[in-house]
Amino acid sequence: MRILIVDDDVQSLSSTGRILQHSGHEVISAASGDQALKLLETVNPALIVTDVRMPGMSGMQFVEAYQKKGLNIPFVVMTAFGEVQDAVWAMKMGAVDFLLKPFKKQDLCTAVDQVIARTVKTDKQKSIHVDENELLIGSSRVMQKLKLHIAQVASTDASVLVLGESGTGKELVCRLIHEQSQRSKKPFIAVNCAAIPENLIESELFGYDRGAFSGADHARAGLIEAADGGTLMLDEIGDMPLALQPKLLRVLETQTLRRLGSIHEKKLNVRIVAATHQNLIERVKQGLFRQDLYYRLDVMPLMVPPLRDHLEDIPELTQFFLKKYVFEHQKKIEGIESEAQAMLMQHSWPGNIRELSNVLERAVVLNTSGKIGIADLPIHIAPEAETDPESNITIPLGTSLKEIEDLLIQKTLSLTKGDRAQAAKMLGVNERTIYRWINRSKED
């Protein structure tokens, strides 16, 4: 499972990451709430583990910010302070767990297991199986060409550079290259170079021997070594620190690796597939990326087209995402109205397929008519959409916060026909909040 850790304490960030990696999870790290929020534009974690008290954007502000963007990602809160108001806030916002530093390894693993169990339960409820490979959907000329190129490069062992805008599916393309290659039964390790703090990325990639630096009380293999025999995907390669690039170039050219603090070189057999949304030629001109590394990676370039270049695939993509989210959210929706489909076809999709996926999931969650219409689309997609009067609430000035909360919950439960889980999702609160409100209403 992919987990994003957000913590301004470097040691805590590293130790929490090691615990999760040793448990078999893919870890992405961010040293601040602002950095984490930026990462969520390009990565899609299954869980977020965040500190509460951080300089700049706090953990509270970070959670509120990504939830306002419509991202429904479960999160675990950790803090060294343990103040009651922090715990209350975390539970109100729907946190999976609240961990007081220093916490035990088992406490963190238990919280992660809760998310996994919830995911497994959801998967069992689905009556269809959604294969990740199906996400490379489209019968357009450009998509057929991309699929052909993937098959061609997969049959070789050459380095591949996957280019494309954010949200186009670059990681999926890299996974398909691996799955269609002779390395498919070996590990596929994905690393986001922009997500690992610069002072940690070398040890994360190359590993270290005992005593290599303060706190290195045992030897540890890096992610490159973990991908031995398989494929290493270096996402956002353009953000790799300049000082580290010669070491990566040596791995590419010699298939050998030397851990931090070691005098021995280890022979490897790893294929490196890199991806970026940046113009690496411009980065080279700016002195931010090595020219020799660029040419070594650019042996087999692949361009993933933006969605605006194959709008004819939108109906096919729409049907796929609707089917997926209808089963995920247990809704009864027949399909999409022609007017709404036309609106989707007219949009420019700056966020590409990720944006389309988010728009359709939101539409499925909010729909009450049984068929996706213009009213279910966000205003920037369908500016002419009429607002459903049943979804509005008039609140007179002077209304207390408690009365406003009562009105919102009551109206939302009415719209969802009493579905408490759905109401909680629409309001962005934990389901327990809805149950407590119902019980309190009965007592009143």
N, C-alpha and C positions, 0 to 999 in steps of 0.2 A: 504494500500500500504506500502511496506517495504522501509524505507528511511534510508540511511547512512549519519550521520552528522559528519563532520570533523572540529574540532576547538581546538586550544591549550588553549583557555580561558575556564576554567572549568565552570564558571557561565554562560557564553554564551552557552556552550554546553548543560548545564542542562536546561536553559530556552527555548532554541530552541526545545529541545527534548520534553519538556512539552507541548509546543504549538501544535506540530505535534501529540503527543499522545492523547491530548484532542480532536483533530480533527478525531480520529479514526485510526491513522496510527501506524504501527509497526516501532519502532525506534531502530537503531543500532548506537552506538557512538564510535568515535575514537578521541584520543587527539593529533594525529599527522598524517602527510601524510604517513609516513612509516607504522604506525599501520594500517591505512585504507587500504593500498595496500596489506598488509598481510591478512586482513579480506576478501578481495575480492577473495582470493583463496578458501574460504569456504562458503561465502554468496553471494547472487545474488540480490542486491537491485534494485528497479524500479527507484530510483532517488537518487542522491548524492547532499547534501548541504555542501559546503566547504568554509572555510575561505581562503583568499588569502595569507596574511602575517603570516607565522608560522615559528618557528625556525626549523632548519634541512631542511626537504623536504617541500617546499612551496606548497600552493594550486595549483599554476600553474604547478609545477613539478609533483605533484600527478596526476592531470588530464592528462597531457601529458603521464605519465608512464602507467596509466591504459588504455588509448586509444591505445598506442603502442602494448598492449597485445591483442588488438582486441575486447575489451569490449566496446560495444556501449550503455553506460548508460547515460541518460540525467543528467545534473547537473545545480545547482544554485550556484552562487558565492555571498559571503557576505564579506564585508570588512569595517573596521573602518576608512580607509584612503581616499577612494574615488578618487584615482588618475586616470587621464584620460587614462593612458597607461594600467591600470588594466582593465578598462571597455572595451577598444579596444581589449585587449587580450581575454577577456571573450567572447565577441561577435564573434571574429574570430574563437575561438575554439568550438563555437556552444552552449554557455550557454543559458539555458532557460530564466534566469533573472539575474540581477545584483542588489544586495541589499546593501544599505549603512547603517551600524550600527550607532545608534540603529534604527532598522526598526520596522514598525508597524506589529502587528500580521497579519492583513489583507493582507499586502504586501507578506508575506511568503505564506500564504494560497492561494493567487491568483496564485503565481508561481507554487505551487503544483497542483492546479486545471488545469493549462495548460497541465501538463504532463498527468493527469488523462483523460482530454478531448481528448488528442492525442491518448491515449491507447484505449479509448472507440471507437473512430473513426476507429482505426485499427481493433478492434474486429468486428465492424459492416461490414467491408469490407470483412471479411473472409466468405467463403461460407461453411466452415465446422466448427464445434465446437470442440475445443481441450480440453478435460476434463483432469484436472491435474492427476486424478487417472490413466489415460492411460499411464502415464510416467513410471509406474512400469511394464515395458514391458519385455517380454521374456518367451519362452516356454521351456527353458532348465530345466534340473533337479534341479539345485540349485535355480533357480528363482521360480519354482513351490513349492519347499520346503519352501522358504521364505514367499510366499503368504499364505501357510498353517499355518505357525507359526504366521503370523500377525493375521489371523482369530482366532487362538487359544488364543492369549494373549488379543485380543480385547474383548473377552467375559468375561474377568475377570476385577478386579479393582486393580490388583497388580502393583507395580512399575515395570517399564521396562527400561533396559539399552540397547540402540541400539549402536552397535559397527561397525566400518568400516572405510576404508580410505576416505580421502577427495574426494568429487565428486561422491560418490557411490549412493547418494540419501537417506541419513539418515533422513533428515527432512521429506521427502515424506513418508517414512515408519512410522514416528511418526504421521503424519497427517492421514494416513490410519488407524492406530490403533484407533485414536480418532473417525474417521468417521464411523468405523465399530462397535463402542461401543455404549452403552446406553447413553453416554454423548454427542452424535453427535450433538444434537440441542443446546448444551451449548458452551461457548467460548473455542477456542483453542488458547492459547497464547504461542508464540515461543520467547524465550529469548536466545541470544548468550552471554554466560558468558565471553567470551574473548573480546567482543566488548564494554563492559561497563567499564569505568575507575574504578579502585579499590575503589576510594574514593566516588563513586556514587552508586555502585552496591547494597549496603545494602538498601539505601533509595528507589532505583528503584524497588527492589524486595519486600521489606516489607512495604513500605510506611512510613509516619510519621505524627505525630500530630503537631498542631500549636505550635511554639516555641521550637520544638525539637532541632533546631540548628539555627545559624544565617542565616536569609533569609527565614526561614520557617514561612511565615506569614499566612498560611492556612493549614488545614489538607489535606492529599492526600493519596489515596489508592495506594498500590503497585501492581506490576504485578501478584504476587501470589494471592492476593485478587481478582484481576480482572478475574482470571481464576476459581473462585469459582463455583462449579457445573460442571465444564468442565475439561480440560486437560492443564497442564502447561508443555511445552517442554523446558528443560534446555539443550541447545546445547553447546558443548564444556565444559561439566561439569568439566573436568579435570583442567580447568583454573580458577575455582571458588576459591577466596581467602581462605586460610586455616582458618582464624579467623571467617569467615562467615559460614563455614560448620556445626558447632554444631547447629546453628539456623535453618538451612535447615533440619538437622536430626530431630530436635524437631517437625518441621512441618510435616514431614513424619510419625513420630511415634504417635503424638497426634492429628493431624489435627486441630491444633490451631495456631494462629499467633498473635504476638504483634508488633504493629507499633513502629517505633523509637519515643522515648519520651512519650510513653503511659504506663499506669500501668494496662491496661485492655487487656485481651486476647479475640480474636475473633474466634469463631468456624468456621471451613471451611469444605468443601467437595470437595477436589481437587485431581485429579490423576496426579502424576508427572512421566513424561517420559523423561529420560535423554539420551544424545547422545554424543559420543566422538570418535575421531580418535586416541586417545592416549591409551597407555597401563596403565590402572589404577592400576594394581597390582604393576607395577614398580613405579608408583607415590606414592603408599602407602609405599613401601620399602624406597623411598627417603625422606619420611616424608612430602610430599607435598599434600597428600590426606589422609583423615581419614579412617581407616580401617572399623570402624563401619558404616560410611556413605556408603562406597563401598558395604558392604554386604547388607545394607538396599535397595540400588538401584538395586543390581544384582539379585533380586528375579526372574525376567524373562528376561534373556539375549537374544538378537537377533543379529546375525552377518549378516551384509549386504555384499555380496560377491563383490570383485573387478571385474572389467569388464574382466580382463585377465582370470578369472575362468569360464566365460561363453561367450566366443568369438562366439559361435554358435548363440547367440542372436543378433549379430551385424547387419545382414541383416534386421531383424525386426525393430530394433532401427533406422537403417538408413532410412527405408521407412517412419517411423513416423516423424523423424526430418526433412526429406526433404519435406514432405507434410506440416508440420508446417511452415517452413521458406519460402517455395514457396508462401504460402498465405500471410504470414506476409510482405514479401518484394515485393509481386505482380509480381513475375517472371513466365515465361513460361518454365518449365523444365520437360522433360518427365520422367527422372529417373537417374540412375547411370550406367555407363559402367561396364562390368564384371571385367575389369582390375583394375579399381579404387576400386570396392568392394573388390577384392582380397587383395589390398594394405591395406584397412581398417582391414581386417581379420588378417593380419600379424603383425600389430602394437601391442605393449605391453600395451598401454593406461595407463601410470602412473597417468594421471589426471582423469581416469575412464569415466563415462558417461558424466560428465560435459565437459571433453575434446572432446569427440566425438560430442557432441552438438555444441560446438564452431567451430570445424573443418568443420562440415556440413553447419553451417550458413555462414561461410566465403566462402565456395565453392558456395553456392547459390548466395550470393551477387556478387561474381566475375565472375560467369559463363556467357559466351556470346554465347555458342554453342547450348544451349537448352538441353544438357545432361551432367551430371557431369562426368568428365573424370579425368585422372591422373594429367593433367595440372592444375586442380582446387584445388588439394590437396597441403598442405604445404610441404616443402622439407623434413622435418623430418619424414613425413608419406610416401612420394613417392620420394625418393632421385634420382630416374632415370627419373623423369618427365622432359620433354623438355619444355623449355621456349617458349611461344608464341611470335614470333618476332613482331607481331602487338602490343603487350603490352609493348614493349621497346621504350625508347627514348634515342637518342644519344645527349649529351650536350657538346659542345666544351668548352674548358677552356676559360675563359674571358666572358662567357655569363652572362648577368646581372640577378639579382634575379627576376626582373619584367618579363624578357623574359622567364626565367625558369618557372615561375608561369603560364604565357600564354601558354607555350607548354604543361604543365601538365594538365591544365584545358581543353585545346582544345583536347588533345589526349584522356582524360577520357570521355569527352562528345561524342567523336567519338565511343569509345568502348561501351558506354551505349546507343548508337543510339539516343542521344539527351535527355536522361532521366536525368533531372537536379537533382532530389532527389537522384537518384542512384549514380550519379557522386559525389555529395556532400558527400554521405556516404563512397564511396571508398577513397576519398581524406581526409576524417576526418575533414571536415569543415561544417559550417552552410550553408544551402541551399541559404540563402541570399547572401553569398559570390559568388556563381555561377551566380545568377541573376545580381549582380553588375558588374561582369566581362563581362557578355554578353552585358549589356547596355553600358559599357565602350568601348567594341569592336566595337559596332555599331557607337559610336560617333567618334572613331578613323578612 
